[in-house]
């Protein structure tokens, strides 16, 4: 297991966004699962964690589509702001963006650090709004604005709270632009 792309070219998982360099949209989706082994199975699902469980009419996992929040760089920046820790410390956590499953071209499933998960779960919507405003200011051109980012962070915070309430961890399903189909 290792880290998938720790550069500004890293891609995230569940929601569509336009690449700031003008490329195709990427897909980023965060989800909660009880174990790394179960979370890793999502890499083989056509629609990731939002795939329907057979016969149930419900999604396989509790998930949040998160436009523009890749689990490597962007979540590292936002996690640093949220935890009041340097970016390098946040991204050095052994569960920050650690690859669990996926082929060389993706899609992948990566971990979200326990520290960032706990901070997301504990943060109030006001605090997450403050982080979103700071994060939006530190983003380059083509990035999401503060209000949409605050909305996504609040949904991630709620997901993190639900996950911790049942002793689950957070993960991210990562799909590169070349893998995005019109049906996603």
Secondary structure, 3 states (H helix, E strand, C coil): CCECCCCCCCCCCECCECCCCCCCCEEEEEEEECCHHHHHHHHHCCCHHHCECCCCCCECCCEEECCCCCCCHHHHHHHHHHHCCCHHHHHCCCCCCEEEECCCCCCEEEECCHHHHHHHHHCCHHHHHHHHHHHHHHCCCCCCCHHHHHHHHHHHHHHHHHHHHCCCEEEEEEECHHHCCCCC
